[in-house]
Amino acid sequence: MQAHELQRQVESYWNGKPCDSEFSHRRFLTREFFLDVECERYRLQRHIPDLIDSINWSGKQVLEIGTGVGTDARRIVRSGGRYTGINVDRGSTLATETALKAFGLEGTLEQCDATRIPFADQSFDIVYTFGVLHHIPEVHLAMREIRRVLKDEGQVIAMVYNRTSVNYAIEIQLLRKLVVRLLSIPGLTEAFAAAGFPKDKLERHRDLARRISRMSPDEWLSRNTDGPDNPYSRVYDEKEAAALFTDFEVTRQQVAFFNHEHWGPLGAALPQSVRETLARRWGWHRIIYARRPAQKIAAFVPAQLRPAA
């Protein structure tokens, strides 16, 4: 499939379900809805508010690529960031615009493709993009644009899905393949649903398995990250993430987030210390901290002092 067609599918997918919108059943885009989403997002992923609170946003020009429903945007603005957010889809853009207005916060939103960012060179001090780069088919073009719009010494904080994780190596590559086979057995879908797994997703995975005899590894990965109809996702280990940021200075990488709720009663029985160890060593989120290197300006040497050719 051509990259532009994949990108169109990515836009359509997130337009219909902005990231984290499933966390609330309140009336869509109300204050109560946004507060529900914030509570659930940060309950499950405590490392996100900790990360945001560790950054000095005050007075900085901030670009967020992929804003979801504006949960992190609100925290960044409240921390003093001069905020701009972009999304490939209209749904997420509208959701974040509405969230900022609902809480009396200032910020600018644009719907645009991250591979063609409509801002001038060196416009931003910080680019923040949490869980988005792995959904961009032509991600190398997005990285070029991020570097272009960052100021010299500007920071990038990015999260991509981690290849060396429990979620990828065990859940996606092993357990889910087994579960999909089991779903063909009458009554098993209902049994898994009774154990706490989402019935609608189980039924969709079952139907896809019946319709598609054999999925490519890339398609299987995509359909098992952000829902069975998610069109595109990738994963990165430490070296792959460093290669993605080859035009930046990577200051560090860290790993976080083991979702014990995926493991039902077994996950609930795990001690908190075990969950935290799994998150630090084999978590699903690989977070990259990088900066744009300062451009070197060649010293001016008068013509009469230059060495003869």
C-alpha positions as CSV (number, residue, x, y, z in Angstrom):
1,M,0.0,0.0,0.0
2,Q,1.2,3.5,-0.9
3,A,2.3,5.7,2.0
4,H,-0.2,8.4,1.1
5,E,-3.1,5.9,1.3
6,L,-1.9,4.6,4.6
7,Q,-1.7,8.2,5.9
8,R,-5.2,8.8,4.7
9,Q,-6.4,5.7,6.7
10,V,-4.5,6.9,9.8
11,E,-6.2,10.2,9.5
12,S,-9.6,8.6,9.2
13,Y,-9.1,6.2,12.1
14,W,-8.1,8.8,14.6
15,N,-10.7,11.2,13.4
16,G,-13.3,8.7,14.4
17,K,-11.8,8.0,17.8
18,P,-9.3,10.6,19.2
19,C,-6.8,9.0,21.5
20,D,-8.1,8.2,25.0
21,S,-11.7,9.2,24.1
22,E,-12.8,5.7,25.1
23,F,-11.8,6.5,28.7
24,S,-15.1,8.3,29.4
25,H,-18.8,7.6,28.8
26,R,-19.8,11.1,29.7
27,R,-21.3,13.4,27.1
28,F,-18.6,13.9,24.5
29,L,-16.3,17.0,24.8
30,T,-17.9,18.2,28.0
31,R,-15.8,19.3,31.1
32,E,-16.9,16.1,32.8
33,F,-15.7,14.0,29.8
34,F,-12.3,15.7,29.8
35,L,-11.9,15.2,33.6
36,D,-12.8,11.5,33.3
37,V,-10.2,11.0,30.5
38,E,-7.6,12.9,32.5
39,C,-8.3,10.8,35.6
40,E,-8.1,7.5,33.7
41,R,-5.1,8.4,31.5
42,Y,-3.0,9.4,34.5
43,R,-4.2,6.6,36.7
44,L,-3.0,4.0,34.2
45,Q,0.1,5.9,33.1
46,R,1.4,7.8,36.1
47,H,4.7,8.3,34.3
48,I,3.1,10.8,31.9
49,P,2.3,13.6,34.5
50,D,5.6,12.9,36.2
51,L,7.4,13.4,32.9
52,I,5.5,16.6,32.1
53,D,6.1,18.0,35.5
54,S,9.8,17.4,35.2
55,I,10.1,19.7,32.2
56,N,10.5,23.5,32.4
57,W,7.7,24.7,30.1
58,S,7.5,28.3,31.5
59,G,7.6,30.8,28.7
60,K,8.7,28.2,26.1
61,Q,7.2,27.9,22.6
62,V,5.8,24.4,22.6
63,L,4.6,22.3,19.7
64,E,2.7,19.1,20.5
65,I,2.3,16.6,17.6
66,G,-0.7,14.5,18.1
67,T,-2.8,16.0,20.9
68,G,-5.5,13.3,21.6
69,V,-8.3,15.1,23.5
70,G,-6.0,17.7,25.0
71,T,-5.2,16.1,28.3
72,D,-1.4,16.7,28.2
73,A,-2.0,20.1,26.5
74,R,-3.9,21.4,29.5
75,R,-1.1,20.3,31.8
76,I,1.6,22.0,29.6
77,V,-0.4,25.2,29.4
78,R,-0.9,25.3,33.1
79,S,2.8,24.9,33.5
80,G,3.5,28.0,31.5
81,G,4.0,26.6,28.0
82,R,3.0,28.8,25.1
83,Y,1.2,26.0,23.3
84,T,0.6,25.0,19.7
85,G,-0.9,21.6,18.9
86,I,-1.2,19.8,15.5
87,N,-3.1,16.7,14.4
88,V,-3.5,14.9,11.1
89,D,-7.2,14.6,11.9
90,R,-10.0,17.1,12.5
91,G,-11.5,15.1,15.4
92,S,-8.5,15.4,17.7
93,T,-8.0,19.0,16.7
94,L,-11.5,19.9,17.6
95,A,-11.4,17.9,20.8
96,T,-8.3,19.7,22.0
97,E,-9.6,23.2,21.0
98,T,-12.8,22.4,23.0
99,A,-10.8,21.2,26.0
100,L,-8.7,24.3,26.2
101,K,-11.7,26.6,25.9
102,A,-13.7,24.5,28.5
103,F,-11.0,25.2,31.1
104,G,-10.2,28.8,30.1
105,L,-6.7,28.0,28.7
106,E,-4.9,29.5,25.8
107,G,-3.4,27.6,22.9
108,T,-3.4,27.3,19.1
109,L,-4.5,24.2,17.2
110,E,-3.9,23.3,13.6
111,Q,-5.0,20.3,11.5
112,C,-2.0,19.3,9.4
113,D,0.3,16.5,8.5
114,A,3.4,16.2,10.6
115,T,5.4,15.6,7.5
116,R,4.5,19.1,6.3
117,I,4.4,21.3,9.4
118,P,3.1,24.8,8.5
119,F,5.5,26.8,10.7
120,A,8.7,28.7,10.1
121,D,12.1,27.4,10.7
122,Q,13.2,27.4,14.4
123,S,9.8,28.4,15.7
124,F,9.7,26.2,18.9
125,D,11.8,25.6,22.0
126,I,10.2,22.2,22.7
127,V,8.5,19.5,20.6
128,Y,6.4,17.1,22.6
129,T,4.9,14.0,20.9
130,F,3.7,11.2,23.0
131,G,2.7,8.0,21.2
132,V,2.4,9.5,17.7
133,L,5.6,8.9,15.6
134,H,5.0,5.2,15.4
135,H,1.7,5.9,13.6
136,I,3.3,8.0,10.8
137,P,4.1,5.9,7.7
138,E,6.7,8.4,6.4
139,V,8.1,9.1,9.8
140,H,11.5,10.2,8.3
141,L,9.8,13.2,6.8
142,A,8.2,14.1,10.1
143,M,11.6,13.9,11.8
144,R,13.0,16.3,9.2
145,E,10.2,18.7,9.9
146,I,10.6,18.4,13.7
147,R,14.3,19.3,13.3
148,R,13.5,22.2,11.0
149,V,10.9,23.9,13.3
150,L,13.0,23.4,16.5
151,K,15.3,26.2,17.6
152,D,19.0,25.5,18.1
153,E,19.4,23.4,21.3
154,G,15.6,22.9,21.3
155,Q,14.3,19.8,23.1
156,V,12.3,16.9,21.8
157,I,10.4,14.6,24.2
158,A,8.9,11.6,22.3
159,M,7.3,8.3,23.1
160,V,7.3,5.4,20.7
161,Y,6.2,1.8,21.4
162,N,9.0,-0.4,22.7
163,R,10.0,-3.5,20.8
164,T,11.7,-5.0,23.9
165,S,8.6,-5.0,26.0
166,V,6.3,-7.5,27.7
167,N,3.5,-6.0,25.6
168,Y,5.2,-6.7,22.3
169,A,7.2,-9.9,22.9
170,I,4.7,-11.8,25.0
171,E,1.2,-10.2,24.6
172,I,1.2,-9.3,20.9
173,Q,3.6,-11.9,19.5
174,L,2.4,-14.9,21.6
175,L,-0.7,-14.6,23.7
176,R,-2.9,-12.7,21.4
177,K,-2.2,-15.1,18.5
178,L,-3.3,-17.9,20.8
179,V,-6.4,-16.1,22.0
180,V,-7.5,-15.3,18.4
181,R,-7.3,-19.1,17.6
182,L,-9.3,-19.8,20.7
183,L,-12.0,-17.3,19.8
184,S,-13.1,-19.6,17.0
185,I,-14.3,-22.1,19.6
186,P,-18.0,-21.4,20.5
187,G,-18.5,-19.8,23.8
188,L,-14.9,-18.7,24.3
189,T,-15.5,-15.1,23.3
190,E,-18.1,-14.8,26.0
191,A,-15.8,-16.5,28.5
192,F,-13.0,-14.0,27.8
193,A,-15.5,-11.1,28.0
194,A,-16.7,-12.4,31.4
195,A,-13.1,-12.4,32.6
196,G,-12.9,-8.6,31.9
197,F,-11.6,-8.4,28.3
198,P,-13.6,-6.0,26.0
199,K,-16.2,-8.0,24.1
200,D,-16.4,-5.7,21.1
201,K,-12.6,-6.0,20.4
202,L,-12.7,-9.7,20.9
203,E,-15.5,-10.1,18.4
204,R,-13.8,-7.8,15.9
205,H,-10.5,-9.8,16.2
206,R,-12.5,-13.0,15.8
207,D,-14.2,-11.7,12.6
208,L,-11.0,-10.4,11.1
209,A,-9.3,-13.8,11.7
210,R,-12.2,-15.5,9.9
211,R,-11.9,-13.0,7.0
212,I,-8.2,-12.7,6.6
213,S,-6.5,-16.1,6.4
214,R,-3.0,-14.8,7.0
215,M,-1.9,-11.3,8.2
216,S,1.6,-10.0,7.5
217,P,3.7,-9.3,10.7
218,D,3.2,-5.5,10.1
219,E,-0.5,-5.8,9.8
220,W,-0.8,-8.0,12.9
221,L,1.3,-5.5,14.9
222,S,-0.9,-2.6,13.8
223,R,-4.1,-4.4,14.6
224,N,-2.9,-5.3,18.1
225,T,-1.7,-1.9,19.4
226,D,-4.6,0.6,19.3
227,G,-7.5,-1.5,18.3
228,P,-8.2,-4.2,15.7
229,D,-8.9,-1.6,13.0
230,N,-5.8,0.5,13.6
231,P,-4.2,0.9,10.2
232,Y,-0.5,1.5,11.1
233,S,1.8,1.1,14.1
234,R,5.5,0.3,14.5
235,V,7.8,-0.6,17.5
236,Y,11.4,0.5,18.3
237,D,14.2,-0.9,20.3
238,E,17.0,1.3,21.7
239,K,19.1,1.2,18.5
240,E,16.1,1.7,16.2
241,A,14.9,4.7,18.3
242,A,18.5,6.2,18.2
243,A,18.4,5.7,14.4
244,L,15.1,7.5,14.2
245,F,16.7,10.4,15.9
246,T,20.0,10.3,14.0
247,D,19.8,14.0,13.2
248,F,19.4,14.9,16.9
249,E,21.5,14.6,20.0
250,V,19.8,11.9,22.1
251,T,20.5,12.7,25.7
252,R,18.7,9.6,27.1
253,Q,16.1,6.9,26.6
254,Q,13.9,5.4,29.3
255,V,11.3,2.7,29.4
256,A,8.0,2.8,31.3
257,F,4.4,1.5,31.5
258,F,3.5,-2.1,32.2
259,N,-0.3,-2.4,32.0
260,H,-1.1,-5.1,34.6
261,E,-4.8,-4.7,33.7
262,H,-4.2,-6.6,30.4
263,W,-3.4,-9.6,32.5
264,G,-6.7,-9.9,34.4
265,P,-6.6,-11.6,37.8
266,L,-2.9,-12.5,37.4
267,G,-2.0,-8.9,36.9
268,A,-4.1,-7.8,39.8
269,A,-2.2,-10.3,42.0
270,L,1.2,-8.9,41.1
271,P,2.8,-6.8,43.9
272,Q,3.3,-3.2,43.0
273,S,7.1,-3.6,43.2
274,V,7.0,-6.3,40.5
275,R,4.8,-4.1,38.3
276,E,7.2,-1.2,38.6
277,T,10.2,-3.4,37.8
278,L,8.5,-4.7,34.7
279,A,7.6,-1.2,33.7
280,R,11.2,0.1,34.1
281,R,12.8,-2.9,32.3
282,W,10.3,-4.1,29.7
283,G,7.6,-1.4,29.6
284,W,5.5,-0.6,26.5
285,H,6.6,3.1,26.3
286,R,10.1,4.0,25.1
287,I,10.7,7.7,25.8
288,I,13.4,9.5,24.0
289,Y,14.8,12.8,25.2
290,A,16.8,14.6,22.5
291,R,17.8,18.1,21.3
292,R,18.6,19.8,18.0
293,P,22.3,20.4,17.8
294,A,23.4,24.1,17.5
295,Q,24.3,25.0,13.9
296,K,27.9,25.7,13.5
297,I,28.7,29.0,11.8
298,A,31.9,29.1,9.9
299,A,34.2,31.9,11.0
300,F,34.7,34.6,8.4
301,V,38.2,34.7,7.1
302,P,39.2,37.8,4.9
303,A,40.1,36.8,1.4
304,Q,43.7,38.2,1.7
305,L,44.3,35.8,4.6
306,R,43.1,32.7,3.0
307,P,45.7,30.1,1.9
308,A,46.6,30.1,-1.8
309,A,44.8,27.4,-3.8
